[in-house]
Amino acid sequence: MDVIRLAAPEKCSEHLVNTIKTIDSILTSPSHSFLIKPLKSLFGLGDIEHNDDFMSVLEVGQWLSVFCNQIWTKSTMPYTLVPS
């Protein structure tokens, strides 16, 4: 993950770090547990039961290669996963 974070444009890198923090928060906080299934579904992984398996797929998945271009180049997101 660090190789990608360090090689990415600065703004993309910031978004990547924030996204990982958000995902970690959803997966580890009981108050966000209702968001786990929708989160996994965003990545097309809604059927994966175990959070460790989900994170393993994300670590090697293609989503990292398109992260900046498809997700964060948009000026606004249509929703917020976790309220600030």
C-alpha positions in Angstrom: 0.0 0.0 0.0 2.8 2.4 0.8 4.3 2.0 -2.7 1.1 3.1 -4.2 0.5 5.9 -1.7 4.0 7.3 -2.2 3.8 7.1 -6.0 0.4 8.6 -6.4 -0.3 12.3 -6.9 -0.5 14.1 -3.5 -4.2 14.6 -3.6 -4.9 11.0 -4.6 -2.6 9.8 -1.8 -4.5 11.9 0.7 -7.8 10.5 -0.4 -6.4 7.0 -0.4 -5.3 7.3 3.2 -8.6 8.8 4.2 -10.5 6.1 2.4 -8.6 3.4 4.2 -9.2 5.1 7.6 -13.0 5.2 6.7 -13.0 1.5 5.7 -11.2 0.6 8.9 -13.7 2.6 10.9 -16.7 0.9 9.3 -15.2 -2.5 9.8 -14.2 -2.1 13.4 -16.8 0.1 15.0 -20.0 -1.5 16.2 -21.9 1.7 15.6 -21.0 1.5 11.9 -21.7 -2.2 11.5 -24.9 -1.5 9.4 -22.6 -0.1 6.7 -20.4 -3.1 6.2 -22.6 -4.9 3.6 -23.1 -1.7 1.6 -19.4 -0.9 1.8 -18.4 -4.3 0.5 -21.1 -4.0 -2.3 -19.4 -0.8 -3.5 -16.4 -2.8 -4.4 -18.5 -5.7 -5.9 -17.7 -7.8 -2.9 -21.0 -7.9 -1.0 -21.0 -11.6 -0.7 -17.7 -11.8 1.2 -18.6 -12.7 4.7 -15.3 -12.1 6.7 -13.9 -8.6 6.9 -10.3 -10.0 6.8 -11.0 -11.6 3.5 -12.6 -8.4 2.2 -9.5 -6.4 3.1 -7.2 -9.0 1.6 -9.0 -8.6 -1.7 -8.8 -4.8 -1.5 -5.0 -5.0 -1.0 -4.4 -6.8 -4.2 -7.5 -5.7 -6.2 -7.7 -3.6 -9.3 -9.5 -0.8 -7.4 -6.2 0.7 -6.4 -5.1 1.1 -10.0 -8.2 3.1 -10.9 -8.7 4.8 -7.5 -7.7 8.4 -8.5 -9.1 8.3 -12.0 -12.6 6.9 -11.3 -13.4 7.9 -7.7 -11.5 11.0 -6.6 -11.3 13.0 -9.8 -15.0 13.8 -9.4 -15.5 17.1 -7.7 -18.0 15.7 -5.2 -19.1 12.4 -4.0 -22.8 11.5 -4.2 -22.8 10.4 -0.5 -20.8 10.1 2.6 -20.0 6.7 4.1 -19.3 7.9 7.6 -20.5 11.3 8.9 -17.7 13.6 9.9 
